[in-house]
Amino acid sequence: ALFLLYETASGFALFERIESDEIGQDVEEVQKSMANFSTFSKVVTLKAFAPFVSAENALECINAISESDIPPLLHNFLEQNLPKVKEGKKSKFTLGVSDPKLGNILDEEMRFTCKASETVLELMRGVRMHFEAFIKAMKKGDMEKAQLGLAHSYSRGKVKFNVHRSDNMIINSISLLDQLDKDLNTFAMRVKEWYSWHFPELVKIISDNYTFARLAKAIKDKSQDMESKLPVIEEIVGDEIKAKEVVDAAKLSMGYDINELDINNIEAFADKVIGLAEYRKSLFDYLV
């Protein structure tokens, strides 16, 4: 026999899979049977339902399950409604669950043979689709209200009682910093590669990605009046001798000529690199 444990925001439900010659174990056949309630109710029948007595009770149960524990309500519910399992023996029935971790806990503590196969998950999907039709006392919209209320309570509890919440911001910032470094290196390599067709000597003089991107944006076309750009270049590199070296290299450069469209594209890409580098610096300052 195959039973299905379905956890909802309103309570725990236990369904039984009806053996049928017309509808076998095939996933496609199960999917076809879900089309309407009258067909699906011939495949699965409601065996028992244990509603939560209060919102606090619902929160207590979901917290227990999330911490790999079986709440008393669920333990008693399964014990009362499933066939008895002899001491030291495994169950002769199978309990279908949507979460394999919960199945492992039930297997260890209550000796139930649990599985979360593709067929079980499809049957669960059918139960979810027609759940309100199975529970006659449930009105339309009741399930959505229960889900919303429990979701809010559970989320508030997790935020409030998370002892590591201060560390989470630091952990996320460090992860973001690592990702920024990767992205920055990738984008900077593209800017260097692209601009080096026009001014190949610059990459030998300036190795820093941020400085290179700023210079590429400032110089643009190296053939146009480099002397007038000297003060800006000196401000960027912070070194008068190196700035003069850049200007001299531009005058003798063996790079290709560049058109307006390429300049605009390189400038836009350089802006991205500059923006990422400045954001990375502010994030690093936040961590320090």
N, C-alpha and C positions, 0 to 999 in steps of 0.2 A: 504494500500500500504506500501511496505517496501523499504526504500532507504538506501544506504550504503555510509557513509562518509569515504573516503580513503585518508589518509594523506601520501604524499610522499616527497622526497627531491626536487622534481621538481615542486610541486604544490599540490593543493587540487582537488580531483576528486569526483564526485557524481555519484553513480550507482543506478539503479533501479532493483529490483527483479521482474522478469516476472512471473506472476501466470501461473502455468502449471499443467495439470492433470497428465502428465507423470512423472514429478519430483515434489514431494510434499515437505513438510517441514522437512522430516526425514533427520537426519544428514548423514546417510549412503548413501541416494540417492543423496544428495548434493556432497558428496565425490566422488561418481561414475561419476557425471557430470563434475568433474574437470579434467578428464583424458585428454581431448583435447579441444582446443579453440572453435572448431565448436559446440561442445555439450554445453560447458559452456556459450557461447554467447547466447544460447537459454534460459538460466536461468537468466543471469544478462546482462543488457545493460548499456552502458555509457550514462549518461544524460548530464553531463557538466564537463568541466575541466578548472581550473583557474591556469595557470602556474605562478611561481614566476618571477617577472620582473628582479631580480638580486640576487646575492648571499647574499647581505645585507638584501634584502626583505625576503629571505628564513630564514635567521638567526633571524630576527626580529619576524617572525611568530612562529618559534619553541621556542624562548625564552618566548613569550607571553603565549603559550600553557603550557609550563613547569611551569609557575608561576600562573596557573589556571585562565588565562584570554583569551578572544576570540579576536584574531587579527582582525583589520578592514577588511582585505581581505577575511577572512573566514566568517565574519558576513555578508558582502555584497553578497558574493558568495551564501551562503545558502538562504538568503532573496530573491535573484533573481530567484533561480532555484527550490525552494521547494514551495508547495502550501501555500497560505496565511493562517495565523492563526488569527482568529478573536480576538479582544481585550477581555481579561479576560477568553478566552477559551483555551482548550488544543488542540494540533494538532490531526487531524483525521488520520494522517499517522504515521508511526514509522520510526525513523532514527537509523540505526544500526551503532554502533561505536566500535572500538577495545579497547578503554580505558574508563572504567566506570566513571572515574573522569571527563573526558571531557563531557561525556553524562550528568552528573549532572549539569555542568556549562551551557550547552546548554538548559537544561530543565529549569533552573532558569532564565536565561537571555532572551531566545527566545521562551520559552514555548513549546519546541519540546519534544515529547515522545520518549525517547532514550532507547535503550537496547543493551547489549553486551552478548547475549545468545550464546550457543554452535553452533547453526545453523548460527548465524551472523558471528561468528569467522571463521567457515568453509568457508562461502562465501567470507570473507575477504582473506582467504588463497588462494582461487581460483583466486580472483582479483589480488593478488600479483604475482601468477604464470604466469598469462596471461596479465599483465598490459601493457607491451610494444606492444602487439598485438591490444589492444583497442585503444592506442594512435598512430595513423598512422604516425604522424610526428616524432615520437621518433625512433632514430636509435639504433641498438644493441650496448650496452655499455654506452649509455647516462645516464641511471639510475644509474649505478655503479659509474660513475664520479661525478654525483650530490650528491649521498650519501656520497662519500668519502670527497668531498669538504665541505659539510655541517657538517659532523661529526668532521672534523678538526677545523672548525670555532667555532662550539658550544663548543667543549672541551677546546679550547684556551680561549674562553670567560669565561667559568666556572672557570678555573684555575686563570685567570687574575683578575676577579672581585669577587672572593670568599674572603670576608672580614675575614672569620674565618680560612683562610688557615694556619696561624701560630699555631692556637689551634689544628688543625686536627692532627698534628704530636704528640702532647702531648696526645690527646684523644686516638689515636691508640696505643701509647706506654703504656698507663695505661691499656687499654684492653688486650694488649699482656702480660703485667705484671701479670694480674689476671689469664690469661690462663696458663702462665708459672707456677704460684703457684700451680694450680690444677694438672698440668701434673707432676710437680716435686714431689708433695706429693704422687701421684699415683705410680710413678716409685720408689721412695724411699721406700715406703711400701713393694713393691715387692722385692727389694734388701734386706731389713731387714728380710722379711719373709723367703726368700731363704737362706740367709747366716746364719740365726738363727738355721737352722737345724744342721749346723756344729758347730756354736759358739753361743749358745743361751744367754750366760752371757753378751755378748758385748752390746746388746741393753739396758740392765739395767744400764750399766756404761756410755754409749754414747747415748744421745737422739737426738743430732743434725743430720739431714739427710745428710748434706754435709760432715761432719766429719766422720760419719759412713761409707759412701760410699768410702771415701779415705782410711779409715782403712781396710775395707774389701778387697780393691785392694792391699794394702800394706802387710797385714798379709797372705792372701790366705789360705794356710793350717796351722792351729794353732799348729799342732803336729810337725812341722819342725822348730827347732832352733829359738825359740821365743826370746831368749836373744840377738841374733845378730840383731833382728828387733827392739829392744828397742829404739835406737837413732831416727829411722824413725818415730816410733809411738809417741815418745816424741815431735818431730817436728810438727806432725799433730795435736796432742791434745793441745800442748803448755803448758803442765803441767807435771812435772817429776813424781809427786805422782800418778796422774791418769794414766800415761803411764805404771808405775810399776804395778798398779792395773789391767790393761788390760793384761799384760804379765802373772801375777799370776793367773788371771781368766782362761787364755788359758791353762795353765798347768793342772788345776783342772777341766777343762770343761767336761761336760757330753754329749756334742754334738756328732752327728754321724760322722764317717769318710767321707771324700769327695774325689771324683776321679778327674782326670785332666780335663775331659770334663766339669764337673760342675764348677770347678774353672774358666775355660775360659769363661763360660757363665756368671757367677757372675761378673767377672772382666769387661766384655764387657758392662753389664748392669750398673755397678758402674760408668764406663766411661761416659755413657749417663747422669746419675744423676749429676756427677761432671761438665760436660759440660753445662747442663741446669742451674745449680746453679751459675756457673761463668758468664754465659750470663745474668742471672737474675740480678746479682750484677752490671754488666756494664750498663744494662738498667735502673736500679734504680739510679745509679750515674748520668746517662744522665738526668733523670727527676729532680733530686735534684740540 
